Amino acid sequence: MAELTEELSQVAPQNSETQNSKTQNSETRNPKVGSPTVIVDDLHIVYKVYGAASESEKGNAANALMRILRRQGRPQMKEVHAVKGVSFVAHHGDAIGIIGRNGSGKSTLLRAIAGLLPPHKGAVYTNGQPSLLGVNAALMKELTGERNIILGCYAMGMSPAEVREKYDEIVDFSGIGDFVQFPMSTYSSGMGARLRFAISSAKTHDVLLIDEALATGDRDFKRKSQQRIKQMRDSAGTVFLVAHNLDVIEETCNRVIWLHKGKIRMEGDPQEVLEAYNKA
């Protein structure tokens, strides 16, 4: 440590104005982070599915009849290795964007962190309860938006007083207006997604996992959503965000993980990772 300090002291000082500018940009991009909230250690996720590897095994009527005549069972079970040896550490105050092509393992990784998928190998350690958007605040189509807000808030552990305090804010943030009095079955998919985000983000979570929630809604809702995520970061929460809109990732996150075929291809500063991703 003494040697490192001595080497740094010998570096020529920069222009103060330039140095202050770089310091401000660094603080915006890399806010102070706290203790670890999520540790992913050599994580492997394997799906077991029934699939047809050849024409003779495909699931059509003719092949099904042939399997019966030959007294064969159902098509052979296949294994899909969706996540392959992923390791990283997330801290309080982190907003981590996860990018990659379709089928790269992004949503699978979120579900594993949320505890919905058991590891085939490796482990996921969390400090606090991870909340996957749309799962923690599961909405029921038969009930009105009002009832779903109340039940969703209760499911997150909020008290009746907290629900009353947050109710108007949730309705206003979601932008569903008078539809709050109608059953969820009358909502468009975008309205349902906005309401889920509004409910889930009404409470500060230790770890909030968001999968494509910002892909729905107009420009105003996306702007409000980005501001809400930044507020959650400032309150020392940890946010994981999966989105195909790279602008949202760059503006919202201080770290980016690029998944490719189930592996981490690159991790680090959003600008650097996104630039490499766009060139690939």
Secondary structure, 3 states (H helix, E strand, C coil): CHHHHHHHHCCCCCCHHHHHHHHHHHHHHCCCCCCEEEEEEEEEEEEEEECCCCHHHCCCHHHHHHHHHCCCCCCCEEEEEEEEEEEEEEECCCEEEEECCCCCCHHHHHHHHCCCCCCCEEEEEECCCEEECCCCCCCCCCCEHHHHHHHHHHHCCCCHHHHHHHHHHHHHHHCCHHHHHCEHHHCCHHHHHHHHHHHHCCCCCCEEEEECHHHCCCHHHHHHHHHHHHHHHHCCCEEEEECCCHHHHHHHCCEEEEEECCEEEEEECHHHHHHHHHHC
